[in-house]
Amino acid sequence: MIANFFCSINFMSLITTTSAYTIDAFGSPHGAAGFAASVIVVGALTSRLFLVRYSLAVGYKQMLTIGLIVITASTFAYFLAGNFLVFCLIRFVNGLAFGVCANTTITFVSSIIPRSRSGEGVGYFSMSQIIGTAVGPYFAIQMLHNGGFADVFLFAAITPAVSLPLMLFLKNPKYIEAETPEEQDRKFFDKIIERKVLPISAICFLVYFSYSSVLSFVAVFAAEIGFERTASYLFVVYAVALVATRPFVSKLFDRRGPSIILYPGIAALAAGLLLLSQTTTELALIAAGALFGVGLGAVQAGTLALVVGLVPRNRLAVANSTYYISLDSATSIGPGITGLIIASMGFQNMYLLMFVLMACGIPLYRLMSGRIKSNLIKEID
């Protein structure tokens, strides 16, 4: 949990300030700034496609240690970026390491959680990531205004390094089944993608594509409407709302199933985007943060727990990778596209468009829920 927490701080403190940094340091337009923000996610996506399937053979502890070393070194390398292309290359390597760390931690934890308590177990674990997604942007934006980008980069580099000594105390699970001959004979596609997870991954793609507009541009948007410092508090309220509701949401999943939390979760996210598109006061900006916390907490807890229940334990690394590939794809494509939308329509119209897109997640889940639940029941039985 600690490693996951610090990696989340690293990722979020960088992704929420990268757009502003590239605009300031390299004179990048909004579209290019969005691309620079999303390159780290492209790196994470690449690692999930080609690296994480080796985690069982190499060992979770070893994979996580390598990932932490590379993510620390690549963040320090930000200081060496002399132009936009070099900066994007460093961001890509940073993303490779983050993908390894994120997938390894969730796979390690989900492999030791009883299936009957998957919602509660995954929910509590993912709170470390959620708190990191609030702490990272809050301190990054505060440092940006009180110091500068160099302070942000130093802060982001130190956080994953703190986790490295803890790897000495980590032990690999002993009872995870090794890859069977049947697994080895799978086609390449099935070695890197778990088909049973694809329906829930499609829903997550839509949700996180829409939400990526908040991660990448809310700080720039808040500055444009005169609430520059308020943007950091949005993420604090987001975290408080999520932590306050997470225990209830996770237990509700285990008792009542996924629909009872996923429908309201998607609706809350859509409402937050709608509120953001109409924001004229600091209170509205903060209220949007609360809606994002409630909504994303429910969606993340529900979908991650579904992934754990859909596959046997020796397929968890691939299943989690498939799930995060959808997230990475959404958050890598999202900033670039929303940056182009901002250039042609402005921030508020962009957020209104993202509200419509997010709302489409409700009928999409309704359409796919039968298939998701049937696979879940078969796997548990």
C-alpha atoms as a printed R data frame, in Angstrom:
    type eleno elety resid chain resno       x       y       z
1   ATOM     1    CA   MET     A     1   0.000   0.000   0.000
2   ATOM     2    CA   ILE     A     2   2.834   2.405   0.830
3   ATOM     3    CA   ALA     A     3   4.576   1.822  -2.513
4   ATOM     4    CA   ASN     A     4   1.267   2.294  -4.323
5   ATOM     5    CA   PHE     A     5   0.619   5.500  -2.386
6   ATOM     6    CA   PHE     A     6   3.978   7.085  -3.227
7   ATOM     7    CA   CYS     A     7   3.849   6.006  -6.885
8   ATOM     8    CA   SER     A     8   0.420   7.624  -7.155
9   ATOM     9    CA   ILE     A     9   1.799  10.853  -5.693
10  ATOM    10    CA   ASN     A    10   4.592  10.796  -8.274
11  ATOM    11    CA   PHE     A    11   2.224  10.180 -11.166
12  ATOM    12    CA   MET     A    12  -0.440  12.681 -10.161
13  ATOM    13    CA   SER     A    13   1.895  15.506  -9.129
14  ATOM    14    CA   LEU     A    14   3.492  15.316 -12.578
15  ATOM    15    CA   ILE     A    15   0.416  14.818 -14.749
16  ATOM    16    CA   THR     A    16  -1.426  17.775 -13.184
17  ATOM    17    CA   THR     A    17   1.477  20.192 -13.757
18  ATOM    18    CA   THR     A    18   2.962  18.926 -17.036
19  ATOM    19    CA   SER     A    19   0.568  20.862 -19.263
20  ATOM    20    CA   ALA     A    20   1.380  24.107 -17.463
21  ATOM    21    CA   TYR     A    21   5.114  23.314 -17.540
22  ATOM    22    CA   THR     A    22   5.285  22.667 -21.291
23  ATOM    23    CA   ILE     A    23   3.280  25.820 -22.018
24  ATOM    24    CA   ASP     A    24   5.634  27.841 -19.796
25  ATOM    25    CA   ALA     A    25   9.005  26.208 -20.620
26  ATOM    26    CA   PHE     A    26   8.591  25.346 -24.299
27  ATOM    27    CA   GLY     A    27   5.772  27.640 -25.422
28  ATOM    28    CA   SER     A    28   3.644  24.633 -26.360
29  ATOM    29    CA   PRO     A    29   0.051  25.095 -27.568
30  ATOM    30    CA   HIS     A    30  -2.736  23.395 -25.580
31  ATOM    31    CA   GLY     A    31  -2.817  20.367 -27.892
32  ATOM    32    CA   ALA     A    32   0.920  19.717 -27.517
33  ATOM    33    CA   ALA     A    33   0.689  20.341 -23.765
34  ATOM    34    CA   GLY     A    34  -2.035  17.703 -23.543
35  ATOM    35    CA   PHE     A    35   0.157  15.301 -25.514
36  ATOM    36    CA   ALA     A    36   3.073  15.858 -23.135
37  ATOM    37    CA   ALA     A    37   0.793  15.148 -20.174
38  ATOM    38    CA   SER     A    38  -0.440  11.924 -21.768
39  ATOM    39    CA   VAL     A    39   2.953  10.518 -22.853
40  ATOM    40    CA   ILE     A    40   3.506   9.078 -19.373
41  ATOM    41    CA   VAL     A    41   0.302   7.093 -19.819
42  ATOM    42    CA   VAL     A    42   1.468   5.833 -23.219
43  ATOM    43    CA   GLY     A    43   4.556   4.500 -21.436
44  ATOM    44    CA   ALA     A    44   2.399   2.827 -18.805
45  ATOM    45    CA   LEU     A    45   0.244   1.306 -21.543
46  ATOM    46    CA   THR     A    46   3.334  -0.080 -23.295
47  ATOM    47    CA   SER     A    47   4.609  -1.695 -20.099
48  ATOM    48    CA   ARG     A    48   1.251  -3.333 -19.449
49  ATOM    49    CA   LEU     A    49   1.176  -4.769 -22.956
50  ATOM    50    CA   PHE     A    50   4.698  -6.175 -23.053
51  ATOM    51    CA   LEU     A    51   6.195  -6.320 -19.545
52  ATOM    52    CA   VAL     A    52   3.681  -7.150 -16.807
53  ATOM    53    CA   ARG     A    53   2.904 -10.652 -18.074
54  ATOM    54    CA   TYR     A    54   6.409 -11.600 -16.893
55  ATOM    55    CA   SER     A    55   5.705 -10.567 -13.308
56  ATOM    56    CA   LEU     A    56   4.805 -14.092 -12.204
57  ATOM    57    CA   ALA     A    57   8.034 -15.538 -13.619
58  ATOM    58    CA   VAL     A    58  10.303 -12.726 -12.408
59  ATOM    59    CA   GLY     A    59   8.532 -12.283  -9.066
60  ATOM    60    CA   TYR     A    60   6.284  -9.482  -7.829
61  ATOM    61    CA   LYS     A    61   8.900  -8.202  -5.385
62  ATOM    62    CA   GLN     A    62  11.607  -8.046  -8.053
63  ATOM    63    CA   MET     A    63   9.345  -6.347 -10.632
64  ATOM    64    CA   LEU     A    64   8.225  -3.736  -8.110
65  ATOM    65    CA   THR     A    65  11.804  -2.988  -7.027
66  ATOM    66    CA   ILE     A    66  12.930  -2.475 -10.635
67  ATOM    67    CA   GLY     A    67   9.923  -0.254 -11.302
68  ATOM    68    CA   LEU     A    68  10.605   1.949  -8.255
69  ATOM    69    CA   ILE     A    69  14.259   2.427  -9.215
70  ATOM    70    CA   VAL     A    70  13.404   3.428 -12.791
71  ATOM    71    CA   ILE     A    71  10.535   5.733 -11.809
72  ATOM    72    CA   THR     A    72  12.827   7.563  -9.365
73  ATOM    73    CA   ALA     A    73  15.697   7.903 -11.846
74  ATOM    74    CA   SER     A    74  13.456   9.006 -14.715
75  ATOM    75    CA   THR     A    75  11.806  11.689 -12.565
76  ATOM    76    CA   PHE     A    76  15.190  13.143 -11.627
77  ATOM    77    CA   ALA     A    77  15.918  13.177 -15.373
78  ATOM    78    CA   TYR     A    78  13.197  15.828 -15.821
79  ATOM    79    CA   PHE     A    79  15.838  18.360 -14.783
80  ATOM    80    CA   LEU     A    80  17.874  17.392 -17.871
81  ATOM    81    CA   ALA     A    81  15.131  17.940 -20.450
82  ATOM    82    CA   GLY     A    82  16.334  20.752 -22.684
83  ATOM    83    CA   ASN     A    83  13.564  20.607 -25.271
84  ATOM    84    CA   PHE     A    84  10.044  19.334 -25.793
85  ATOM    85    CA   LEU     A    85  11.032  16.038 -27.489
86  ATOM    86    CA   VAL     A    86  13.538  15.058 -24.788
87  ATOM    87    CA   PHE     A    87  10.979  15.923 -22.137
88  ATOM    88    CA   CYS     A    88   8.396  13.651 -23.793
89  ATOM    89    CA   LEU     A    89  10.929  10.807 -24.057
90  ATOM    90    CA   ILE     A    90  11.671  11.047 -20.332
91  ATOM    91    CA   ARG     A    91   7.934  11.103 -19.651
92  ATOM    92    CA   PHE     A    92   7.578   7.891 -21.670
93  ATOM    93    CA   VAL     A    93  10.258   6.060 -19.633
94  ATOM    94    CA   ASN     A    94   8.641   7.392 -16.462
95  ATOM    95    CA   GLY     A    95   5.385   5.863 -17.667
96  ATOM    96    CA   LEU     A    96   6.975   2.481 -18.370
97  ATOM    97    CA   ALA     A    97   8.132   2.295 -14.761
98  ATOM    98    CA   PHE     A    98   4.824   3.529 -13.369
99  ATOM    99    CA   GLY     A    99   2.932   0.862 -15.332
100 ATOM   100    CA   VAL     A   100   5.113  -1.873 -13.867
101 ATOM   101    CA   CYS     A   101   4.666  -0.547 -10.301
102 ATOM   102    CA   ALA     A   102   0.911   0.006 -10.542
103 ATOM   103    CA   ASN     A   103   0.118  -3.360 -12.089
104 ATOM   104    CA   THR     A   104   2.441  -5.285  -9.763
105 ATOM   105    CA   THR     A   105   1.020  -3.791  -6.565
106 ATOM   106    CA   ILE     A   106  -2.645  -4.418  -7.445
107 ATOM   107    CA   THR     A   107  -1.881  -7.948  -8.708
108 ATOM   108    CA   PHE     A   108   0.085  -8.782  -5.562
109 ATOM   109    CA   VAL     A   109  -2.728  -7.620  -3.308
110 ATOM   110    CA   SER     A   110  -5.614  -9.111  -5.318
111 ATOM   111    CA   SER     A   111  -3.838 -12.486  -5.335
112 ATOM   112    CA   ILE     A   112  -4.098 -12.762  -1.529
113 ATOM   113    CA   ILE     A   113  -7.624 -11.365  -1.027
114 ATOM   114    CA   PRO     A   114 -10.507 -13.890  -0.560
115 ATOM   115    CA   ARG     A   115 -12.926 -13.627  -3.473
116 ATOM   116    CA   SER     A   116 -15.901 -13.243  -1.117
117 ATOM   117    CA   ARG     A   117 -14.370 -10.006   0.162
118 ATOM   118    CA   SER     A   118 -12.873  -8.751  -3.100
119 ATOM   119    CA   GLY     A   119 -14.862  -5.518  -3.021
120 ATOM   120    CA   GLU     A   120 -13.788  -4.646   0.518
121 ATOM   121    CA   GLY     A   121 -10.185  -5.804   0.108
122 ATOM   122    CA   VAL     A   122  -9.506  -4.093  -3.209
123 ATOM   123    CA   GLY     A   123 -11.434  -1.058  -1.992
124 ATOM   124    CA   TYR     A   124  -9.262  -0.539   1.062
125 ATOM   125    CA   PHE     A   125  -6.063  -1.127  -0.914
126 ATOM   126    CA   SER     A   126  -7.014   1.290  -3.674
127 ATOM   127    CA   MET     A   127  -7.597   3.997  -1.066
128 ATOM   128    CA   SER     A   128  -3.812   4.340  -0.933
129 ATOM   129    CA   GLN     A   129  -3.843   5.222  -4.617
130 ATOM   130    CA   ILE     A   130  -6.818   7.530  -4.227
131 ATOM   131    CA   ILE     A   131  -5.240   9.463  -1.355
132 ATOM   132    CA   GLY     A   132  -2.111   9.740  -3.476
133 ATOM   133    CA   THR     A   133  -4.153  11.208  -6.330
134 ATOM   134    CA   ALA     A   134  -5.216  13.990  -3.970
135 ATOM   135    CA   VAL     A   135  -1.948  14.551  -2.107
136 ATOM   136    CA   GLY     A   136   0.091  14.694  -5.326
137 ATOM   137    CA   PRO     A   137  -1.874  17.444  -7.103
138 ATOM   138    CA   TYR     A   138  -2.407  19.433  -3.897
139 ATOM   139    CA   PHE     A   139   1.291  19.693  -3.034
140 ATOM   140    CA   ALA     A   140   2.331  20.012  -6.679
141 ATOM   141    CA   ILE     A   141   0.039  22.977  -7.313
142 ATOM   142    CA   GLN     A   142   1.031  24.602  -4.016
143 ATOM   143    CA   MET     A   143   4.735  24.157  -4.830
144 ATOM   144    CA   LEU     A   144   4.174  25.448  -8.328
145 ATOM   145    CA   HIS     A   145   2.780  28.729  -7.005
146 ATOM   146    CA   ASN     A   146   5.145  29.118  -4.046
147 ATOM   147    CA   GLY     A   147   8.367  27.820  -5.584
148 ATOM   148    CA   GLY     A   148   8.355  26.599  -9.154
149 ATOM   149    CA   PHE     A   149   8.473  23.552 -11.393
150 ATOM   150    CA   ALA     A   150  11.863  22.466 -10.026
151 ATOM   151    CA   ASP     A   151  10.288  21.998  -6.581
152 ATOM   152    CA   VAL     A   152   7.525  19.875  -8.112
153 ATOM   153    CA   PHE     A   153  10.011  17.634  -9.923
154 ATOM   154    CA   LEU     A   154  12.138  17.169  -6.809
155 ATOM   155    CA   PHE     A   155   9.089  16.314  -4.721
156 ATOM   156    CA   ALA     A   156   7.876  13.819  -7.345
157 ATOM   157    CA   ALA     A   157  11.310  12.155  -7.557
158 ATOM   158    CA   ILE     A   158  11.733  11.687  -3.807
159 ATOM   159    CA   THR     A   159   8.327  10.097  -3.161
160 ATOM   160    CA   PRO     A   160   8.848   6.714  -4.910
161 ATOM   161    CA   ALA     A   161  12.410   6.499  -3.547
162 ATOM   162    CA   VAL     A   162  10.963   6.408  -0.023
163 ATOM   163    CA   SER     A   163   9.406   3.021  -0.814
164 ATOM   164    CA   LEU     A   164  12.619   1.298  -1.887
165 ATOM   165    CA   PRO     A   165  13.868   0.278   1.612
166 ATOM   166    CA   LEU     A   166  10.478  -1.367   2.252
167 ATOM   167    CA   MET     A   167  11.138  -3.879  -0.549
168 ATOM   168    CA   LEU     A   168  13.526  -5.676   1.813
169 ATOM   169    CA   PHE     A   169  10.509  -6.785   3.877
170 ATOM   170    CA   LEU     A   170   8.266  -7.834   0.973
171 ATOM   171    CA   LYS     A   171   7.817 -11.533   0.164
172 ATOM   172    CA   ASN     A   172   6.297 -13.062  -2.957
173 ATOM   173    CA   PRO     A   173   3.077 -15.081  -2.489
174 ATOM   174    CA   LYS     A   174   3.961 -18.779  -2.365
175 ATOM   175    CA   TYR     A   175   0.770 -20.341  -3.636
176 ATOM   176    CA   ILE     A   176   0.162 -18.618  -6.962
177 ATOM   177    CA   GLU     A   177  -0.061 -21.247  -9.703
178 ATOM   178    CA   ALA     A   178   2.743 -21.187 -12.240
179 ATOM   179    CA   GLU     A   179   1.992 -20.751 -15.914
180 ATOM   180    CA   THR     A   180   0.573 -24.051 -17.220
181 ATOM   181    CA   PRO     A   181   1.370 -25.617 -20.625
182 ATOM   182    CA   GLU     A   182  -2.109 -24.486 -21.686
183 ATOM   183    CA   GLU     A   183  -1.224 -20.922 -20.750
184 ATOM   184    CA   GLN     A   184   2.041 -21.137 -22.674
185 ATOM   185    CA   ASP     A   185   0.196 -22.341 -25.784
186 ATOM   186    CA   ARG     A   186  -2.166 -19.354 -25.810
187 ATOM   187    CA   LYS     A   187  -2.099 -17.036 -28.787
188 ATOM   188    CA   PHE     A   188  -0.095 -13.830 -28.319
189 ATOM   189    CA   PHE     A   189  -3.264 -11.759 -27.961
190 ATOM   190    CA   ASP     A   190  -4.500 -13.944 -25.111
191 ATOM   191    CA   LYS     A   191  -1.129 -13.747 -23.385
192 ATOM   192    CA   ILE     A   192  -1.402  -9.978 -23.040
193 ATOM   193    CA   ILE     A   193  -5.206  -9.505 -22.943
194 ATOM   194    CA   GLU     A   194  -7.854 -11.222 -20.780
195 ATOM   195    CA   ARG     A   195 -11.036 -11.406 -22.863
196 ATOM   196    CA   LYS     A   196 -13.369 -11.728 -19.858
197 ATOM   197    CA   VAL     A   197 -12.279  -8.294 -18.652
198 ATOM   198    CA   LEU     A   198 -12.923  -6.521 -21.976
199 ATOM   199    CA   PRO     A   199 -16.585  -5.482 -21.304
200 ATOM   200    CA   ILE     A   200 -15.782  -3.779 -17.994
201 ATOM   201    CA   SER     A   201 -12.630  -2.317 -19.569
202 ATOM   202    CA   ALA     A   202 -14.736  -0.696 -22.310
203 ATOM   203    CA   ILE     A   203 -16.852   1.046 -19.685
204 ATOM   204    CA   CYS     A   204 -13.730   2.190 -17.833
205 ATOM   205    CA   PHE     A   205 -12.286   3.579 -21.060
206 ATOM   206    CA   LEU     A   206 -15.293   5.846 -21.504
207 ATOM   207    CA   VAL     A   207 -15.267   6.954 -17.852
208 ATOM   208    CA   TYR     A   208 -11.540   7.692 -17.666
209 ATOM   209    CA   PHE     A   209 -11.404   9.345 -21.085
210 ATOM   210    CA   SER     A   210 -13.952  11.868 -19.849
211 ATOM   211    CA   TYR     A   211 -12.272  12.266 -16.459
212 ATOM   212    CA   SER     A   212  -8.823  12.781 -18.033
213 ATOM   213    CA   SER     A   213  -9.988  16.297 -18.935
214 ATOM   214    CA   VAL     A   214 -10.080  17.070 -15.214
215 ATOM   215    CA   LEU     A   215  -6.670  15.578 -14.451
216 ATOM   216    CA   SER     A   216  -4.881  17.377 -17.261
217 ATOM   217    CA   PHE     A   217  -6.583  20.759 -17.498
218 ATOM   218    CA   VAL     A   218  -8.456  21.639 -14.311
219 ATOM   219    CA   ALA     A   219  -5.449  23.620 -12.976
220 ATOM   220    CA   VAL     A   220  -5.194  25.598 -16.230
221 ATOM   221    CA   PHE     A   221  -8.983  26.059 -16.339
222 ATOM   222    CA   ALA     A   222  -9.111  27.288 -12.729
223 ATOM   223    CA   ALA     A   223  -6.348  29.819 -13.449
224 ATOM   224    CA   GLU     A   224  -8.233  31.117 -16.486
225 ATOM   225    CA   ILE     A   225 -11.404  31.813 -14.488
226 ATOM   226    CA   GLY     A   226  -9.471  33.394 -11.605
227 ATOM   227    CA   PHE     A   227  -9.469  30.490  -9.101
228 ATOM   228    CA   GLU     A   228  -5.871  29.397  -9.524
229 ATOM   229    CA   ARG     A   229  -5.226  28.355  -5.929
230 ATOM   230    CA   THR     A   230  -8.624  26.732  -5.511
231 ATOM   231    CA   ALA     A   231  -7.680  23.970  -7.959
232 ATOM   232    CA   SER     A   232  -5.435  22.296  -5.364
233 ATOM   233    CA   TYR     A   233  -8.301  22.198  -2.836
234 ATOM   234    CA   LEU     A   234 -10.537  20.491  -5.394
235 ATOM   235    CA   PHE     A   235  -8.303  17.414  -5.119
236 ATOM   236    CA   VAL     A   236  -8.316  17.548  -1.317
237 ATOM   237    CA   VAL     A   237 -12.122  17.578  -1.228
238 ATOM   238    CA   TYR     A   238 -12.081  14.830  -3.851
239 ATOM   239    CA   ALA     A   239  -9.943  12.636  -1.569
240 ATOM   240    CA   VAL     A   240 -11.998  13.354   1.547
241 ATOM   241    CA   ALA     A   241 -15.232  12.465  -0.260
242 ATOM   242    CA   LEU     A   242 -13.724   9.282  -1.626
243 ATOM   243    CA   VAL     A   243 -12.184   8.097   1.652
244 ATOM   244    CA   ALA     A   244 -15.423   8.872   3.525
245 ATOM   245    CA   THR     A   245 -17.539   6.778   1.143
246 ATOM   246    CA   ARG     A   246 -15.088   3.984   0.212
247 ATOM   247    CA   PRO     A   247 -15.730   1.574   3.166
248 ATOM   248    CA   PHE     A   248 -19.493   1.804   2.622
249 ATOM   249    CA   VAL     A   249 -19.169   1.410  -1.151
250 ATOM   250    CA   SER     A   250 -16.827  -1.605  -0.931
251 ATOM   251    CA   LYS     A   251 -19.004  -3.499   1.548
252 ATOM   252    CA   LEU     A   252 -22.079  -2.692  -0.505
253 ATOM   253    CA   PHE     A   253 -20.402  -4.286  -3.542
254 ATOM   254    CA   ASP     A   254 -19.758  -7.534  -1.636
255 ATOM   255    CA   ARG     A   255 -23.353  -7.679  -0.360
256 ATOM   256    CA   ARG     A   256 -25.396  -6.341  -3.278
257 ATOM   257    CA   GLY     A   257 -23.199  -6.660  -6.365
258 ATOM   258    CA   PRO     A   258 -21.683  -4.130  -8.778
259 ATOM   259    CA   SER     A   259 -24.755  -2.346 -10.191
260 ATOM   260    CA   ILE     A   260 -25.757  -0.781  -6.878
261 ATOM   261    CA   ILE     A   261 -22.531   1.273  -6.848
262 ATOM   262    CA   LEU     A   262 -21.619   1.626 -10.539
263 ATOM   263    CA   TYR     A   263 -24.807   3.389 -11.708
264 ATOM   264    CA   PRO     A   264 -24.637   6.103  -8.999
265 ATOM   265    CA   GLY     A   265 -20.856   6.363  -9.429
266 ATOM   266    CA   ILE     A   266 -21.038   7.146 -13.143
267 ATOM   267    CA   ALA     A   267 -23.930   9.546 -12.504
268 ATOM   268    CA   ALA     A   268 -21.905  11.431  -9.862
269 ATOM   269    CA   LEU     A   269 -18.960  11.799 -12.245
270 ATOM   270    CA   ALA     A   270 -21.256  13.116 -14.976
271 ATOM   271    CA   ALA     A   271 -22.782  15.598 -12.542
272 ATOM   272    CA   GLY     A   272 -19.303  16.813 -11.543
273 ATOM   273    CA   LEU     A   273 -18.380  17.480 -15.171
274 ATOM   274    CA   LEU     A   274 -21.664  19.304 -15.747
275 ATOM   275    CA   LEU     A   275 -21.032  21.465 -12.693
276 ATOM   276    CA   LEU     A   276 -17.490  22.160 -13.867
277 ATOM   277    CA   SER     A   277 -18.787  23.317 -17.249
278 ATOM   278    CA   GLN     A   278 -21.009  25.878 -15.518
279 ATOM   279    CA   THR     A   279 -18.566  26.933 -12.777
280 ATOM   280    CA   THR     A   280 -18.536  30.630 -11.907
281 ATOM   281    CA   THR     A   281 -17.680  30.387  -8.181
282 ATOM   282    CA   GLU     A   282 -15.014  28.716  -6.059
283 ATOM   283    CA   LEU     A   283 -17.733  26.803  -4.177
284 ATOM   284    CA   ALA     A   284 -18.919  25.194  -7.413
285 ATOM   285    CA   LEU     A   285 -15.350  24.123  -8.204
286 ATOM   286    CA   ILE     A   286 -15.009  22.506  -4.778
287 ATOM   287    CA   ALA     A   287 -18.427  20.830  -5.072
288 ATOM   288    CA   ALA     A   288 -17.339  19.314  -8.388
289 ATOM   289    CA   GLY     A   289 -14.345  17.827  -6.558
290 ATOM   290    CA   ALA     A   290 -16.669  16.152  -4.043
291 ATOM   291    CA   LEU     A   291 -18.752  14.624  -6.852
292 ATOM   292    CA   PHE     A   292 -15.595  13.355  -8.550
293 ATOM   293    CA   GLY     A   293 -14.467  11.731  -5.287
294 ATOM   294    CA   VAL     A   294 -17.762   9.941  -4.678
295 ATOM   295    CA   GLY     A   295 -18.118   8.902  -8.311
296 ATOM   296    CA   LEU     A   296 -14.606   7.753  -9.088
297 ATOM   297    CA   GLY     A   297 -14.352   5.937  -5.772
298 ATOM   298    CA   ALA     A   298 -17.451   3.886  -6.577
299 ATOM   299    CA   VAL     A   299 -16.425   3.175 -10.171
300 ATOM   300    CA   GLN     A   300 -12.867   2.229  -9.300
301 ATOM   301    CA   ALA     A   301 -13.832  -0.017  -6.364
302 ATOM   302    CA   GLY     A   302 -16.579  -1.760  -8.337
303 ATOM   303    CA   THR     A   303 -14.656  -2.360 -11.535
304 ATOM   304    CA   LEU     A   304 -11.426  -3.498  -9.852
305 ATOM   305    CA   ALA     A   305 -13.338  -5.963  -7.665
306 ATOM   306    CA   LEU     A   306 -15.093  -7.302 -10.770
307 ATOM   307    CA   VAL     A   307 -11.730  -7.958 -12.401
308 ATOM   308    CA   VAL     A   308 -10.593 -10.011  -9.389
309 ATOM   309    CA   GLY     A   309 -13.750 -12.127  -9.569
310 ATOM   310    CA   LEU     A   310 -13.606 -12.819 -13.294
311 ATOM   311    CA   VAL     A   311 -10.372 -14.818 -13.571
312 ATOM   312    CA   PRO     A   312  -8.298 -17.488 -11.760
313 ATOM   313    CA   ARG     A   313  -5.393 -16.204  -9.691
314 ATOM   314    CA   ASN     A   314  -2.717 -17.175 -12.227
315 ATOM   315    CA   ARG     A   315  -4.427 -14.850 -14.754
316 ATOM   316    CA   LEU     A   316  -4.661 -11.879 -12.392
317 ATOM   317    CA   ALA     A   317  -1.576 -10.129 -13.781
318 ATOM   318    CA   VAL     A   318  -2.971 -10.253 -17.330
319 ATOM   319    CA   ALA     A   319  -6.492  -9.359 -16.170
320 ATOM   320    CA   ASN     A   320  -5.298  -6.351 -14.172
321 ATOM   321    CA   SER     A   321  -3.104  -5.370 -17.108
322 ATOM   322    CA   THR     A   322  -6.092  -5.507 -19.474
323 ATOM   323    CA   TYR     A   323  -8.107  -3.343 -17.101
324 ATOM   324    CA   TYR     A   324  -5.341  -0.754 -16.765
325 ATOM   325    CA   ILE     A   325  -4.674  -0.776 -20.508
326 ATOM   326    CA   SER     A   326  -8.165   0.651 -20.958
327 ATOM   327    CA   LEU     A   327  -7.437   3.302 -18.317
328 ATOM   328    CA   ASP     A   328  -4.057   4.122 -19.802
329 ATOM   329    CA   SER     A   329  -5.465   4.312 -23.321
330 ATOM   330    CA   ALA     A   330  -8.199   6.660 -22.171
331 ATOM   331    CA   THR     A   331  -5.934   8.936 -20.164
332 ATOM   332    CA   SER     A   332  -3.283   9.010 -22.912
333 ATOM   333    CA   ILE     A   333  -5.691   9.818 -25.738
334 ATOM   334    CA   GLY     A   334  -7.914  12.070 -23.623
335 ATOM   335    CA   PRO     A   335  -5.607  15.034 -22.876
336 ATOM   336    CA   GLY     A   336  -4.544  15.418 -26.509
337 ATOM   337    CA   ILE     A   337  -8.107  15.361 -27.805
338 ATOM   338    CA   THR     A   338  -9.497  17.581 -25.058
339 ATOM   339    CA   GLY     A   339  -6.632  20.013 -25.645
340 ATOM   340    CA   LEU     A   340  -7.739  20.324 -29.269
341 ATOM   341    CA   ILE     A   341 -11.365  20.772 -28.161
342 ATOM   342    CA   ILE     A   342 -10.311  23.553 -25.767
343 ATOM   343    CA   ALA     A   343  -8.520  25.323 -28.612
344 ATOM   344    CA   SER     A   344 -11.692  25.351 -30.721
345 ATOM   345    CA   MET     A   345 -14.507  25.497 -28.132
346 ATOM   346    CA   GLY     A   346 -13.038  26.705 -24.843
347 ATOM   347    CA   PHE     A   347 -12.840  25.007 -21.451
348 ATOM   348    CA   GLN     A   348 -16.480  25.164 -20.430
349 ATOM   349    CA   ASN     A   349 -17.828  23.749 -23.683
350 ATOM   350    CA   MET     A   350 -15.215  20.995 -23.506
351 ATOM   351    CA   TYR     A   351 -16.378  20.008 -20.014
352 ATOM   352    CA   LEU     A   352 -19.985  20.081 -21.194
353 ATOM   353    CA   LEU     A   353 -19.057  17.667 -23.984
354 ATOM   354    CA   MET     A   354 -17.264  15.412 -21.475
355 ATOM   355    CA   PHE     A   355 -20.440  15.417 -19.336
356 ATOM   356    CA   VAL     A   356 -22.442  14.032 -22.271
357 ATOM   357    CA   LEU     A   357 -19.780  11.401 -22.932
358 ATOM   358    CA   MET     A   358 -19.622  10.361 -19.273
359 ATOM   359    CA   ALA     A   359 -23.409  10.066 -19.099
360 ATOM   360    CA   CYS     A   360 -23.243   7.563 -21.972
361 ATOM   361    CA   GLY     A   361 -21.479   5.227 -19.538
362 ATOM   362    CA   ILE     A   362 -24.799   4.448 -17.837
363 ATOM   363    CA   PRO     A   363 -26.534   2.855 -20.869
364 ATOM   364    CA   LEU     A   364 -23.235   1.236 -21.877
365 ATOM   365    CA   TYR     A   365 -22.974  -0.521 -18.505
366 ATOM   366    CA   ARG     A   366 -26.628  -1.533 -18.773
367 ATOM   367    CA   LEU     A   367 -25.896  -3.051 -22.178
368 ATOM   368    CA   MET     A   368 -22.867  -5.032 -20.977
369 ATOM   369    CA   SER     A   369 -23.848  -5.889 -17.395
370 ATOM   370    CA   GLY     A   370 -25.454  -9.219 -18.320
371 ATOM   371    CA   ARG     A   371 -22.294 -10.502 -19.966
372 ATOM   372    CA   ILE     A   372 -20.114  -9.244 -17.122
373 ATOM   373    CA   LYS     A   373 -22.248 -10.882 -14.428
374 ATOM   374    CA   SER     A   374 -22.518 -14.203 -16.296
375 ATOM   375    CA   ASN     A   375 -18.723 -14.479 -16.528
376 ATOM   376    CA   LEU     A   376 -18.413 -13.512 -12.864
377 ATOM   377    CA   ILE     A   377 -20.866 -16.188 -11.698
378 ATOM   378    CA   LYS     A   378 -19.172 -18.924 -13.753
379 ATOM   379    CA   GLU     A   379 -15.736 -18.067 -12.445
380 ATOM   380    CA   ILE     A   380 -16.796 -18.005  -8.792
381 ATOM   381    CA   ASP     A   381 -18.803 -21.209  -9.064
